[in-house]
Amino acid sequence: MTTQRRIRRASRILLLNEAEELLLFRFTPDDRAPFWCAPGGEAEDGETYEEAATRELHEETGIHADCGPEVTRIISDFVTLAGEPVTGDDRYFLLRVANPAIDTAGHTPTEQAVMREYRWFARKEIAGWRETIYPEDMSEMLGRVLGA
């Protein structure tokens, strides 16, 4: 018998600096290879995708700003860091910020344990990066979003 996966609503922010570099966080969980992804996370009960994106932006980067426009949606099956198989309904928001100072003091204990590094990526670096970047077509997705 197949168990239906829970729908995990999440928001992610495609945060670009003035050099058009994308901010990604490196995750280093014990049970899988390191990977990178954009700031964001699961929406809380009753929270809209926009509200979740704005909250996660502040918690993970220290930036106080509206999340920007929703630019794409990705639905995919994956296993969370807690080991739960889910169907993710991720909404991506685009935000440009000039010379942002990143402050990770708002990370939860779980995030502190697995998110130990962040980096600004030029788009050309993303496709050939040595570790997995999620979504795996991030470079192409960014090109579509930016019209490049």
N, C-alpha and C positions, 0 to 999 in steps of 0.2 A: 504494500500500500504506500502511495506517495503522499507525503505531508506537504500541504501548501505552504509556500514561503510567505513570511510576513513582508508587507510592502514597507520599505524603509525610506521615508521621505527625507531628502537631504538637500542642502544648498551649498554650492561652492562658488568662490569668487576668483575670477580671472583678474588678478591684481597686477596691473602694469605700471612700471615706473616711467619717467620721462624718456628713457632710452628704449622704451617698448619691450623691456625685459619682464618676464613673467615670474612671479614669486611662487616657489614650490617648497613644500616641507618634506624632509626625508623621514620616513617611518622605519624603525628598526625593531619589529616584533620578534619575539623569541621563536615563534612557530613557522616563520616563512622568511624568504629573502627580503632584504631592504627594498623599499619602493618610495616613490615621490608622488605627491599630489598637491593640488591647490588647496588653500585654506578653506575650511568649511566643515560641515558636519550635519548630524541628524537634527531635523526640526523637532521641537518639543510639542507636546499635545496642545492643540489649539493655535499653534503658531503658523503663520503663513510662510511660504518659501522666502519672501522678501524679508520678513521679520527675522527668520532664522539666519539668512545671509548677513544681515546687518549685525546681529548678535555675535555670530561666529567670527565675523571680520574683526570686531572689537576684542573678543576673547583670545583669538589666536594671533593677532598682529598688533593690538593696542590702538588701531586706527579707529577714530570716531568719524564715521561717514555713512551716508546711505549706500546701499549695496550696488547701485547702478542698475541698468536695465538687464532683464533676463535675456540671454542671447542663445541659449540652446538647452536641450533636455536630453538626458541619456537614461535609458532603462536597461539594467543589466543584473544578472545574478552573480552574487559573490558571497564570501564568508567574512563576517565582521571580525574585528580584532578580538572580540569576546567569543568567537567561534560559532556564531549563529549564521546559518545559511539564510540569506534574504534576497529579495528582489529590490534592488535600489532604484528609486525614482529621483534622480539627481537633476537639479536645475542649476545652471551656471549663469552667473551675473558678471558683467564686465565693469570694472572700475579702474580708472587711471588716476594715479596720485603722483605728484611731483616730489621726488626725493623723500619718500616715506621713511621714518624711523620705525623699525619693527621692534615691538615690545612683547615678549612671550610670557610675561608675568601672569597673564590670565589663563594659562593652560591648566587644564584639570590634572589631577594626579596621573591618570592614565595617559594623557597627552605628554606629560613631563617624562614618563617612562619610555615612550616610544618615539616622540618627536624631538630629536636632539639637535636638529640642524635645519637650516633653511638656506635658500640660495636663489639669486635672480638669474634666470636663464634667458639667453637670446633664443629666438625661435629656431634658428638654424642648429642650435645645440641639442634641442629636445629630441629630434628624430633619431639621432645616433648615440644618445646617452647610454652609458654602460649599465645602468640599473633601470628597472621598469619604472615608467611614468604612467600614471593612470589619469584619464583614460589612455589606453595604448595608442590611440590616434590623436593625442594631444596636439602635435604639430599641425596636422591637417585641420583639426577642429579650430585651432587658433587662426589658421589661415582663412577658413571660411568666415569666422566671426569678424576678423579684421578686414576682410575683403582683399586679402593679399595672396 
